[in-house]
Amino acid sequence: MLRLLFLLMGGPALRASWPALLLAGLICLGASLGIVLESLYHGTLSVPLLLLGLFLTAEGLLQAWRARAGFDRGWPARINALALLLLGAALLAAPHEKGDCVAWLFALAFFFDGGFRLISCGLMRCRRWHSKLAIGGGEWLFSLAIVANWPLSHRVLIPLGFALVLLGWACSLLQMSRQIRALPAETSVAALPLFTRKGVRKAHGFNYRHVACAQAPASVPLTIYIWTPLGSGSVAGRRPWFDRWVAAIDHRGKVSTGHTSLAMGDALYVSFYPVEDMSCSLGGFLQMLHAREENDVAGFHQRSLEQEIKAWCLPDKRLTLTHYNQQALANYWASHGQDCRYNLTSRNCSTSVMQALDVATEGLLGLRGLRGYAALLDPDFWLLSLIRSRAEGMTWTPGLVMDYVEVLRRVLAAQPEGNSRRYLYAEKEPAGNRAYHTGRG
């Protein structure tokens, strides 16, 4: 979550606020130590539940304000705000009585997150997959320890989990406050060790001039096109989760992963394909998921959307951003647009689009100054971080890119001015810019 915040804040804003990052890191470190001492001496959940209650109450108040100010309209926004306020008030009013329920919720959260890590690491075999597999196994053991209430009580284990999260935040904030000062000008923050040491394979594509983002919207919109797996042919049966975010299987037993592309007017088009068709059965598809460099194959970039539609079909979804770093994206593509190594997991069409999108959106929150850090209080930002963490733990797919961009557009919404609503993107797209569906052969 913090890495996403750092990316959207950008280098200039982070350099200007590095003392605040240092102070926030020290506060998180102190809070982590305080939780450990409180749990060891008193064995209660009062501190973490108090923090959780305060956070939920603050989120409820923020949601209520957004509904009142005109950001989120309709009954769903009001019900969401009311639910957050009631849950936060319940935790603040009687934190001790909610300990067992919260313990089971934490156990489920660790169980499902650990299971996701185990499955994704086992399939992808990405860089450092052994250590990531061990983390997933550790999460399962932690969830079982909470349920069994052994070897320590869950009233001690859960605060220790909170303390570990805060300790991780503290380390990230302290590292960023140190690393950002040494980052050369016009260099992407994604080139920092805090970013490059993670990921499914070694980082690449950062030796370009990442100029500061302009305050004014770009001269042409940035458009992301999505071809969903379900639109690729006649699907044999429905697998809601698999079809939505991974791939669809047709009546012939062939797998379609869909496709993603990105366009910056007529100047730039990102649409990456393998030279040889990789259509295969489900068993062969699973064999190709390994993300390491030895599984790379030759690829090529489609030249334009018009050629792509002529060769294939219309996209199912089109999303636009009107405010982005146009010059940085042009510089990035001029330096790395000819890299044609394709990998089904780690260098596919969606990962290529996402790297370009990260270049284009880096620093957009930083244009607001310190107000950019208020994104931490936005529920959409937490959802955006969750989508990104799932994709980075597995791989980017057209479905995940579509979800990410839709939530990103809401996160990048500007503050209301008076009774009007002003956005960094067009909230309501014209009829010709909405999703449209077509059959594919």
C-alpha positions in Angstrom: 0.0 0.0 0.0 2.8 2.4 0.9 4.7 1.6 -2.3 1.5 2.5 -4.3 1.2 5.8 -2.3 4.9 6.6 -3.0 4.4 5.9 -6.7 1.4 8.2 -7.1 3.0 10.9 -5.0 6.2 10.9 -7.2 9.8 12.0 -6.6 9.4 15.8 -6.3 6.6 15.6 -3.7 8.4 12.9 -1.7 11.7 14.9 -1.7 9.8 17.9 -0.4 8.2 15.9 2.4 11.0 13.5 3.4 11.1 14.9 7.0 7.4 14.1 7.3 8.1 10.5 6.1 10.9 10.2 8.6 8.6 11.4 11.4 5.7 9.0 10.3 8.2 6.1 10.3 9.3 6.9 13.8 5.6 7.1 14.9 4.8 3.8 13.4 7.9 2.3 15.1 6.8 3.6 18.4 3.2 2.4 17.9 4.5 -1.0 17.1 6.6 -1.2 20.2 3.7 0.1 22.3 1.3 -2.6 21.0 3.9 -5.3 21.8 4.4 -4.1 25.3 0.7 -3.6 26.0 -0.1 -7.2 24.7 2.7 -8.8 26.7 1.8 -7.0 30.0 -2.0 -7.0 29.7 -2.9 -9.6 27.2 -5.8 -7.7 25.7 -6.9 -6.5 22.3 -7.7 -3.0 23.5 -5.0 -1.1 21.6 -5.4 -2.7 18.1 -9.2 -2.7 18.4 -9.2 0.9 19.5 -7.0 1.8 16.4 -9.3 -0.2 14.2 -12.4 1.4 15.7 -10.9 4.9 15.2 -9.9 4.1 11.6 -13.4 2.7 10.7 -15.1 5.7 12.3 -12.8 8.1 10.4 -13.6 6.2 7.1 -17.3 6.4 7.9 -17.1 10.2 8.5 -15.1 10.6 5.3 -17.6 8.5 3.3 -20.5 10.6 4.7 -18.7 13.8 3.8 -18.1 12.5 0.2 -21.8 11.7 -0.1 -22.7 15.1 1.3 -20.3 17.0 -0.9 -21.4 15.2 -4.1 -18.5 12.8 -4.8 -20.6 9.7 -4.1 -24.3 9.8 -4.8 -27.1 7.5 -4.1 -28.1 5.1 -1.3 -25.1 2.7 -1.6 -22.7 5.5 -0.6 -24.9 6.4 2.4 -25.4 2.8 3.5 -21.6 2.3 3.3 -20.9 5.3 5.4 -23.5 4.3 8.0 -22.1 0.7 8.2 -18.6 2.0 8.7 -19.8 4.4 11.5 -21.8 1.7 13.3 -18.9 -0.8 13.1 -16.4 1.7 14.3 -18.7 2.8 17.1 -19.3 -0.8 18.2 -15.5 -1.4 18.5 -15.0 1.8 20.4 -17.9 1.2 22.7 -17.1 -2.4 23.7 -13.7 -3.5 22.3 -13.2 -6.5 24.7 -16.5 -8.2 23.9 -15.5 -8.2 20.2 -12.2 -10.0 20.7 -13.2 -13.5 19.7 -15.1 -12.4 16.5 -12.2 -10.2 15.4 -9.8 -13.1 16.1 -11.7 -15.3 13.7 -11.8 -12.6 11.1 -8.1 -12.2 11.3 -7.6 -15.9 11.1 -9.7 -16.1 7.9 -7.8 -13.1 6.4 -4.4 -14.7 7.0 -5.7 -18.1 5.7 -7.0 -16.7 2.4 -4.0 -14.5 1.9 -1.6 -17.3 2.6 -3.5 -19.6 0.3 -3.3 -17.0 -2.5 0.5 -16.8 -2.0 0.9 -20.5 -2.0 -1.1 -21.0 -5.2 0.3 -18.1 -7.1 4.0 -18.9 -6.2 3.5 -22.6 -7.0 2.1 -21.7 -10.5 4.3 -18.8 -11.5 7.7 -19.9 -10.0 8.7 -16.2 -10.0 11.9 -14.7 -8.7 12.4 -15.6 -5.0 9.4 -17.9 -5.1 10.8 -20.1 -2.4 10.8 -17.2 0.1 7.3 -16.1 -1.0 6.1 -19.7 -0.6 7.5 -19.7 2.9 5.6 -16.5 3.7 2.4 -18.0 2.6 3.0 -21.1 4.7 3.8 -18.9 7.7 0.4 -17.1 7.2 -1.4 -20.4 7.3 0.4 -21.4 10.5 -0.4 -18.0 12.0 -4.1 -18.4 11.2 -4.1 -21.9 12.7 -2.4 -20.6 15.9 -5.1 -17.9 16.2 -7.9 -20.5 15.9 -6.2 -23.0 18.2 -5.3 -20.3 20.7 -1.9 -22.0 21.0 1.0 -21.6 21.7 -0.1 -18.1 22.6 -3.5 -16.6 23.2 -5.1 -14.8 20.2 -5.2 -11.8 22.5 -1.4 -11.8 22.2 -1.0 -13.1 18.6 -3.3 -10.5 17.0 -1.7 -7.5 18.6 1.7 -8.9 17.5 0.2 -9.1 13.9 -0.7 -5.4 14.2 2.7 -4.7 15.5 4.4 -6.5 12.6 2.3 -4.5 10.0 3.2 -1.2 11.7 6.8 -2.3 11.8 6.7 -3.0 8.1 5.3 0.4 7.5 7.9 2.0 9.7 10.7 0.2 7.7 9.2 1.3 4.4 8.8 5.0 5.5 12.3 5.1 7.0 13.8 3.5 3.9 12.0 5.9 1.6 13.0 9.0 3.6 16.6 7.9 3.2 16.5 6.6 -0.4 14.5 9.5 -1.9 17.2 12.0 -0.9 19.7 10.1 -3.0 17.4 9.6 -6.0 18.8 11.6 -9.0 16.5 14.3 -10.5 14.2 13.2 -13.3 14.4 9.5 -12.2 11.3 7.4 -11.5 10.7 6.5 -7.8 10.1 2.9 -9.2 13.9 2.7 -9.7 14.5 2.8 -5.9 15.5 -0.5 -4.1 12.2 -0.3 -2.2 10.5 -1.1 -5.5 13.0 -3.1 -7.5 13.7 -5.8 -4.8 10.1 -7.0 -5.2 8.2 -8.3 -8.3 8.0 -11.5 -10.2 11.4 -10.9 -12.0 14.3 -8.5 -12.1 13.2 -4.9 -12.6 13.8 -3.2 -16.0 13.0 -0.1 -17.9 13.9 2.8 -15.6 16.8 4.4 -17.5 14.7 7.2 -19.1 14.0 10.9 -18.2 11.0 11.0 -15.9 10.2 14.7 -16.0 7.9 16.2 -13.4 4.2 15.9 -14.2 2.5 19.1 -15.5 -0.4 20.7 -13.6 -2.5 21.0 -16.8 -4.3 18.0 -18.5 -2.4 16.4 -21.4 -3.1 17.4 -24.9 -4.6 14.0 -25.8 -6.3 11.5 -23.5 -4.7 8.3 -22.4 -6.9 5.4 -23.4 -6.8 1.8 -22.1 -8.5 -0.9 -24.2 -9.6 -4.2 -22.8 -10.5 -7.4 -24.6 -12.0 -9.6 -21.9 -11.4 -13.4 -21.9 -15.2 -14.0 -22.1 -15.4 -12.0 -25.3 -12.8 -14.2 -27.1 -15.1 -16.9 -28.3 -17.7 -19.5 -27.3 -17.1 -20.3 -23.7 -17.6 -23.8 -22.4 -19.4 -23.4 -19.1 -18.8 -20.6 -16.6 -16.1 -20.3 -14.0 -16.9 -16.8 -12.6 -13.6 -16.2 -10.7 -11.4 -17.8 -13.3 -13.2 -16.3 -16.3 -13.3 -12.8 -14.8 -9.6 -12.4 -13.8 -7.5 -15.1 -15.4 -8.7 -16.8 -18.6 -11.7 -18.4 -20.3 -11.9 -21.9 -21.9 -13.8 -22.4 -25.1 -15.7 -25.5 -26.4 -12.5 -26.7 -28.1 -10.6 -26.7 -24.7 -8.4 -23.8 -25.7 -7.5 -21.0 -23.3 -8.0 -17.3 -24.0 -6.5 -14.8 -21.6 -8.0 -11.7 -23.4 -5.9 -8.7 -24.3 -5.0 -5.2 -23.1 -3.6 -2.2 -25.0 -2.9 1.5 -24.3 -2.9 4.5 -26.7 -1.7 8.1 -26.3 -3.4 9.6 -29.3 -1.6 8.7 -32.6 1.9 9.1 -31.0 2.1 5.9 -29.0 0.3 2.5 -29.0 1.2 -0.3 -26.5 -0.1 -3.7 -27.6 2.2 -6.6 -27.0 1.8 -10.1 -28.6 4.0 -13.3 -28.9 5.2 -13.9 -32.4 4.0 -17.5 -32.2 0.4 -18.2 -31.2 0.3 -19.5 -27.6 -3.2 -20.9 -27.7 -3.2 -24.3 -25.9 -5.1 -26.6 -23.6 -5.4 -25.9 -19.9 -2.6 -28.3 -19.1 -0.2 -26.6 -21.5 -1.3 -23.2 -20.3 -0.3 -24.0 -16.7 3.1 -25.2 -18.0 3.7 -21.8 -19.6 3.0 -19.8 -16.4 6.6 -19.8 -15.1 7.7 -16.2 -15.0 11.5 -16.5 -15.2 13.6 -15.3 -18.1 14.3 -18.7 -19.5 10.6 -19.0 -20.5 10.7 -15.7 -22.6 9.8 -16.0 -26.3 9.9 -13.5 -29.2 7.2 -10.9 -29.2 6.0 -7.9 -31.3 4.1 -4.7 -30.8 0.9 -4.0 -32.8 1.2 -0.7 -34.6 -2.3 0.8 -34.1 -5.8 0.1 -32.7 -7.2 0.2 -36.2 -4.9 -2.6 -37.4 -5.7 -4.6 -34.3 -9.5 -4.3 -34.9 -9.1 -5.2 -38.5 -7.0 -8.3 -37.6 -9.2 -9.3 -34.7 -12.2 -7.4 -33.3 -13.4 -4.4 -31.3 -12.4 -4.2 -27.6 -15.0 -4.8 -24.9 -14.1 -1.9 -22.7 -12.5 1.5 -23.2 -11.3 3.7 -20.2 -9.6 7.1 -20.4 -7.5 9.4 -18.3 -7.2 13.0 -19.3 -4.5 14.0 -16.8 -1.2 12.1 -16.9 2.5 12.6 -17.4 2.5 12.7 -21.2 6.2 13.6 -21.6 7.5 11.0 -19.2 5.4 8.3 -21.0 6.8 9.4 -24.4 10.4 9.3 -23.0 9.8 5.8 -21.5 8.4 4.4 -24.7 11.2 5.9 -26.9 13.8 4.1 -24.6 12.0 0.8 -24.1 9.3 0.4 -26.8 11.6 -1.9 -28.8 12.0 -4.5 -26.1 10.2 -7.5 -27.5 10.8 -10.3 -25.0 7.4 -11.9 -24.2 6.5 -14.0 -21.2 3.0 -15.2 -20.6 3.2 -14.3 -16.9 5.8 -11.6 -16.4 6.0 -9.8 -19.7 2.6 -10.0 -21.3 0.3 -7.5 -22.8 -1.2 -6.4 -19.5 2.1 -6.1 -17.7 3.4 -3.9 -20.6 0.4 -1.7 -20.3 0.7 -1.5 -16.5 4.3 -0.4 -16.7 3.4 2.3 -19.1 0.4 3.3 -17.0 2.6 3.6 -13.9 5.0 5.9 -15.8 2.1 8.0 -16.9 0.4 8.3 -13.4 3.5 8.6 -11.2 3.3 11.9 -9.3 -0.4 12.7 -9.9 -1.2 12.8 -6.2 2.0 14.8 -5.6 0.5 17.7 -7.5 -1.8 18.3 -4.5 1.2 18.7 -2.1 0.6 17.3 1.3 -3.1 16.8 0.5 -2.0 13.9 -1.6 -1.3 11.8 1.5 -5.1 12.1 2.3 -5.5 9.3 -0.2 -4.7 7.0 2.8 -8.2 7.9 4.2 -9.9 7.0 0.9 -11.5 3.5 0.9 -11.0 3.4 -2.9 -7.2 3.8 -2.3 -7.3 0.7 -0.1 -9.2 -1.2 -2.7 -6.7 0.0 -5.4 -3.9 -1.3 -3.2 -5.6 -4.6 -2.8 -6.1 -5.1 -6.5 -2.4 -4.2 -7.1 -1.1 -6.5 -4.4 -3.1 -9.4 -5.9 -1.9 -8.7 -9.4 1.8 -8.3 -8.3 1.5 -11.6 -6.3 0.2 -13.4 -9.4 0.4 -11.4 -12.7 -1.5 -8.6 -14.4 -4.5 -9.8 -16.5 -7.0 -7.8 -18.6 -9.6 -8.2 -15.9 -7.3 -6.9 -13.2 -6.1 -4.0 -15.3 -9.8 -3.1 -16.0 -10.6 -3.1 -12.2 -7.4 -1.2 -11.4 -8.0 1.6 -13.9 -11.6 2.0 -12.9 -10.7 2.4 -9.2 -7.6 4.5 -10.0 -9.9 7.0 -11.8 -11.9 7.5 -8.6 -8.8 7.8 -6.5 -7.4 10.5 -8.8 -10.6 12.6 -8.5 -9.9 16.2 -7.5 -11.5 17.9 -4.5 -14.9 19.5 -5.1 -15.0 23.3 -5.6 -18.1 24.9 -4.3 -21.2 23.1 -5.5 -19.5 21.7 -8.6 -17.5 18.5 -9.2 -14.2 18.8 -10.9 -12.3 15.6 -11.8 -8.9 14.9 -13.3 -10.8 12.6 -15.7 -14.2 12.6 -17.3 -16.5 10.8 -14.7 -19.3 10.2 -17.3 -18.0 9.1 -20.6 -19.8 10.1 -23.8 -21.8 7.4 -25.5 -19.1 6.6 -28.0 -16.6 6.0 -25.2 -18.6 3.4 -23.2 -18.0 -0.3 -23.0 -19.3 -2.2 -26.0 -19.4 -5.9 -26.7 -19.0 -8.0 -29.8 -18.8 -11.6 -30.6 -15.5 -13.1 -31.5 -14.7 -16.0 -33.7 
